Amino acid sequence: MASPVNHHLEARRLAQKRLPRMVFDYIDGAAGQETAASTNAADLALVKLAPRVLADLQPPDLGMAFLGKPCALPFGIAPMGMCNLAWPGADLVLASMARQMGLPLGVSTAASTSLERMFKDSGGQAWFQLYVSGSADAGLALAQRAAQAGYDTLVLTVDVPKVAPRPRDVRNGFQMPFRMGPRQFVDFAVHPRWSLATLWAGAPALANFDGGTAGFDRHASRAGANWAFLERLRGQWRGRLIVKGVMHPDDAERIARMGVDAIYVSNHGGRQLDAAPSAISALHQIRQRLGPNFPLVFDSGVRTGEDIVKALACGAHLVMLGRPVLYALAAGGEAGLQQWLAGLREELWVTLSQLGLSRIQDVGPQNLASTPFPQG
Ligand SMILES: Cc1cc2nc3c(=O)[nH]c(=O)nc-3n(C[C@H](O)[C@H](O)[C@H](O)COP(=O)(O)O)c2cc1C
């Protein structure tokens, strides 16, 4: 019987208990000293919302639109590779959740379920996330395959020209496929429930590549995603194009001029550059540079309903959730995810009511009391 997982800290605690250390650290870890990951959280904590009282509150309306499509909630699920390590069949749980709840779901190039299956099971809610790990032509061919599968939204991730070493992964000898040394053997043996369930479901492979796990080298350069590639991709991809991993206003401005539909502000949850500024401070700067209307997606460090509202107030049009989704799945599978999402909705409602608002669409900079970044 799964325990109630209505808060991200409880979900994380249970995930840590249930997952082999190597898997928990792959999800939870970050680059370097993990400073960027903690700065994401620290700066979000320093964004203060302005409580307002005596408003005539109506039943809450958490729906909004993003790029002309209705979204039932102001958030979606960030693309993450190898989710099935958190829970057997996690990808499909996410797909059916996205379909039922009307949430955008990022499907990673490195997903453990094929992009075709994910699109179908998500009822068309899935966005395909593209890594250019081989030649530009191979990248364009993968985008073409996504278009054929029906995807109308492509997310090009540009902040992994090279995968940053994550000290916890290095220490644990994390690699795909797993290399079974004595250390890994003990780690799996002391987590028999996870090990048996994962073995039973079939060890997760990289389903978008013919060679399975062998078809995609996690450590190969992904620097094929350059300006020239973006231009070619924009010329070829007829659907909505989002560029993920943008932190600098100059880059944002240039990308916006290239006719992309949205920019996804993110520092990859602190998993790439330990010295990166917080993603929320970059969001604030980029919003100032691009003006109030250019569509911006945001992730990195978002854990609660208050965090979502803070990101919206700092200029995001849609907020994506990363690690906490995997904590909730690892903690309790589908039931765990549902409990956690129910908690998140409740937090959104409470936060809105504290701001004197009934509709999430009404959140804006006027709801900020103070921020840790210069206004101007
Ligand atoms: C386990 C894991 C795998 C990830 N895999 C990908 C990926 O394949 N493609 C990608 O664009 N981002 C990937 N990311 C980054 C997420 O999309 C997102 O930017 C990040 O998790 C947000 O930060 P948060 O975890 O603090 O919410 C991954 C993140 C995690 C935790």
The ligand as an ORCA input file, in Angstrom:
! r2SCAN-3c Opt
* xyz 0 1
  C      16.537     12.373    -14.572
  C      16.498     13.542    -15.502
  C      16.606     13.340    -16.865
  C      16.548     14.424    -17.737
  N      16.603     14.198    -19.089
  C      16.431     15.236    -19.944
  C      16.361     14.997    -21.344
  O      16.469     13.874    -21.800
  N      16.166     16.087    -22.149
  C      16.055     17.365    -21.665
  O      15.863     18.305    -22.435
  N      16.110     17.597    -20.330
  C      16.284     16.579    -19.472
  N      16.303     16.811    -18.121
  C      16.102     18.197    -17.613
  C      14.618     18.457    -17.384
  O      13.917     18.544    -18.602
  C      14.403     19.784    -16.633
  O      15.026     20.823    -17.353
  C      14.923     19.787    -15.198
  O      14.708     18.542    -14.571
  C      14.190     20.877    -14.429
  O      14.671     21.020    -13.151
  P      13.970     20.365    -11.853
  O      14.315     18.907    -11.898
  O      14.650     21.096    -10.734
  O      12.490     20.619    -11.936
  C      16.398     15.737    -17.226
  C      16.296     15.926    -15.844
  C      16.329     14.852    -14.987
  C      16.180     15.094    -13.518
*
